[in-house]
Amino acid sequence: MYLAENVAMEVTRMAAPGAGRWADGRAHTAAAVAKASIVDAGRCIVDAEEYDSKVFDEVLLKLQNLPKKGDGEHHEFAHLGEAASIALCVLRIAEGRRVVFLVNDGGASLVASQHGVPARHFGHVLSELSCAGHYTSEEAFDVFAYAAAVSGIPVDAAPRGAKDLECRRNSGSCGICDSVVGEV
């Protein structure tokens, strides 16, 4: 798993002591866990390679121009991690590498697809883990519901219950399994 340097910096900033004053407490806790168990533990590669700044600027502009949720204001670092991640994915695809962008942000998923970058959210990953036998569909949905409280997925894309995370291989064909096999 690769992580854009901007995203690693955002996780580190959100996990810092005292960040809970300006960040949602759940996001602060999630960032601290992610920093300790993924970034600091070496379970990902922080990708600091230079990407095409024109792609980054184009993606950032598209992300900044997406409709805002409610009356929410963008902070000064809004969308930098998503833009850097998409720019890196575009670079890696141009190098001939297989890429899947893991993102819960529906707008970033849309912008990524406009640049030819396939995207999946946490619910998709849990579906794949359920199909692989790592979770029952009920366990996967419980994990999804817990995580969605911190990093929500757009309602129209989110699983609505355990049934949405069931493997359907036994009934003939499973789109989740078939798509994973087709991509490998």
C-alpha positions as CSV (number, residue, x, y, z in Angstrom):
1,M,0.0,0.0,0.0
2,Y,1.3,3.4,-0.9
3,L,0.3,6.6,0.8
4,A,0.9,10.1,-0.7
5,E,3.3,12.2,1.4
6,N,0.6,14.9,1.8
7,V,-1.8,12.3,3.3
8,A,0.9,11.0,5.7
9,M,1.5,14.6,6.8
10,E,-2.3,15.1,7.2
11,V,-2.6,12.0,9.4
12,T,0.4,13.1,11.4
13,R,-1.1,16.6,11.9
14,M,-4.5,15.2,12.9
15,A,-2.8,12.7,15.3
16,A,-0.7,15.3,17.0
17,P,-1.3,16.0,20.7
18,G,-3.8,18.8,21.0
19,A,-5.2,18.3,17.5
20,G,-8.5,17.3,19.2
21,R,-9.1,21.0,19.9
22,W,-9.7,21.8,16.3
23,A,-10.5,18.3,14.9
24,D,-13.4,16.1,15.5
25,G,-12.4,13.8,18.4
26,R,-13.2,10.6,16.5
27,A,-11.0,11.8,13.6
28,H,-8.2,12.7,16.0
29,T,-8.4,9.2,17.5
30,A,-8.6,7.5,14.1
31,A,-5.6,9.5,12.9
32,A,-3.6,8.5,16.0
33,V,-4.4,4.8,15.4
34,A,-3.6,5.1,11.7
35,K,-0.3,6.8,12.4
36,A,0.8,4.3,14.9
37,S,-0.4,1.1,13.3
38,I,0.1,1.9,9.6
39,V,2.5,4.8,9.0
40,D,4.9,4.4,11.9
41,A,4.6,0.6,11.8
42,G,5.9,0.6,8.2
43,R,2.7,-1.0,6.8
44,C,2.7,1.4,3.9
45,I,5.2,3.2,1.7
46,V,5.0,7.0,2.0
47,D,5.3,8.0,-1.7
48,A,7.1,11.3,-1.9
49,E,7.8,11.1,-5.6
50,E,7.2,14.2,-7.7
51,Y,4.0,14.0,-9.7
52,D,2.9,16.2,-12.6
53,S,2.0,19.6,-11.0
54,K,-0.4,20.3,-13.9
55,V,-2.4,17.2,-13.0
56,F,-2.3,18.1,-9.3
57,D,-3.5,21.6,-10.0
58,E,-6.3,20.5,-12.3
59,V,-7.5,17.8,-9.8
60,L,-7.2,20.3,-6.8
61,L,-9.3,22.9,-8.7
62,K,-12.0,20.3,-9.5
63,L,-12.1,19.2,-5.9
64,Q,-12.3,22.7,-4.6
65,N,-15.2,23.4,-7.0
66,L,-17.3,20.5,-5.9
67,P,-20.4,21.4,-3.9
68,K,-19.6,21.8,-0.2
69,K,-21.5,19.9,2.4
70,G,-24.0,22.2,4.2
71,D,-22.4,25.6,5.0
72,G,-19.0,24.0,5.5
73,E,-15.9,26.1,4.8
74,H,-12.8,24.6,3.3
75,H,-9.7,24.8,5.5
76,E,-6.4,25.8,4.0
77,F,-5.3,22.2,3.5
78,A,-8.6,20.9,2.1
79,H,-8.3,18.4,-0.7
80,L,-4.4,18.5,-0.8
81,G,-4.2,14.8,0.2
82,E,-6.8,13.7,-2.3
83,A,-5.2,15.8,-5.1
84,A,-1.7,14.5,-4.4
85,S,-3.1,10.9,-4.2
86,I,-4.9,11.2,-7.6
87,A,-1.8,12.8,-9.2
88,L,0.3,9.9,-7.9
89,C,-2.2,7.4,-9.2
90,V,-2.1,9.0,-12.6
91,L,1.7,8.9,-12.6
92,R,1.7,5.2,-11.6
93,I,-0.8,4.3,-14.2
94,A,1.3,6.0,-16.9
95,E,4.2,3.8,-15.7
96,G,2.1,0.8,-16.4
97,R,1.4,-0.1,-12.8
98,R,-2.0,-1.4,-11.5
99,V,-3.6,1.1,-9.2
100,V,-6.7,1.2,-7.1
101,F,-7.4,4.4,-5.2
102,L,-8.9,3.7,-1.7
103,V,-11.0,6.7,-0.7
104,N,-14.2,7.3,1.2
105,D,-14.7,10.8,-0.3
106,G,-17.3,10.6,-3.0
107,G,-16.1,13.8,-4.7
108,A,-12.5,12.5,-4.9
109,S,-13.7,9.2,-6.2
110,L,-15.6,11.1,-9.0
111,V,-12.6,13.2,-9.9
112,A,-10.3,10.2,-9.8
113,S,-12.5,8.4,-12.3
114,Q,-12.4,11.4,-14.6
115,H,-8.6,10.8,-14.7
116,G,-8.9,7.1,-15.4
117,V,-8.1,6.1,-11.8
118,P,-10.3,3.3,-10.4
119,A,-11.5,4.0,-6.9
120,R,-12.9,1.9,-4.1
121,H,-14.2,2.8,-0.7
122,F,-14.0,1.0,2.6
123,G,-17.3,-0.8,2.0
124,H,-15.9,-2.3,-1.2
125,V,-12.8,-3.5,0.7
126,L,-15.0,-5.1,3.4
127,S,-17.0,-6.8,0.7
128,E,-13.9,-8.3,-0.7
129,L,-12.7,-9.4,2.7
130,S,-16.1,-11.0,3.3
131,C,-15.9,-12.8,0.0
132,A,-12.4,-14.0,0.9
133,G,-13.8,-15.4,4.2
134,H,-12.0,-13.0,6.6
135,Y,-15.4,-11.7,7.9
136,T,-18.9,-12.8,7.8
137,S,-21.2,-10.3,6.2
138,E,-22.6,-9.3,9.6
139,E,-19.1,-8.8,11.0
140,A,-18.1,-6.7,7.9
141,F,-21.2,-4.5,8.3
142,D,-20.5,-4.0,12.0
143,V,-17.0,-2.9,11.1
144,F,-18.3,-0.7,8.3
145,A,-20.9,1.0,10.6
146,Y,-18.3,1.7,13.2
147,A,-15.8,3.2,10.7
148,A,-18.5,5.2,8.8
149,A,-19.1,7.2,11.9
150,V,-15.6,8.7,11.4
151,S,-15.1,8.6,7.7
152,G,-18.5,8.5,6.0
153,I,-19.2,7.2,2.5
154,P,-21.8,9.0,0.4
155,V,-25.2,7.4,1.3
156,D,-26.0,6.3,-2.2
157,A,-22.7,4.3,-2.4
158,A,-22.7,2.9,1.1
159,P,-23.9,-0.7,2.0
160,R,-27.2,-0.5,3.8
161,G,-26.9,-3.8,5.7
162,A,-25.0,-7.1,6.0
163,K,-26.9,-8.5,3.0
164,D,-25.0,-5.9,0.8
165,L,-21.7,-7.4,1.9
166,E,-22.6,-11.0,1.4
167,C,-20.6,-13.1,-1.1
168,R,-22.9,-14.5,-3.8
169,R,-20.5,-17.0,-5.3
170,N,-22.6,-19.9,-3.9
171,S,-25.6,-18.7,-6.0
172,G,-23.6,-18.8,-9.2
173,S,-21.9,-15.4,-9.7
174,C,-20.5,-12.8,-7.3
175,G,-19.7,-9.4,-8.8
176,I,-17.3,-8.6,-6.0
177,C,-15.3,-11.8,-6.4
178,D,-15.5,-11.7,-10.2
179,S,-14.2,-8.0,-10.3
180,V,-11.3,-8.8,-7.9
181,V,-10.3,-11.9,-10.0
182,G,-10.6,-9.9,-13.2
183,E,-8.3,-7.2,-11.9
184,V,-5.5,-9.4,-10.7
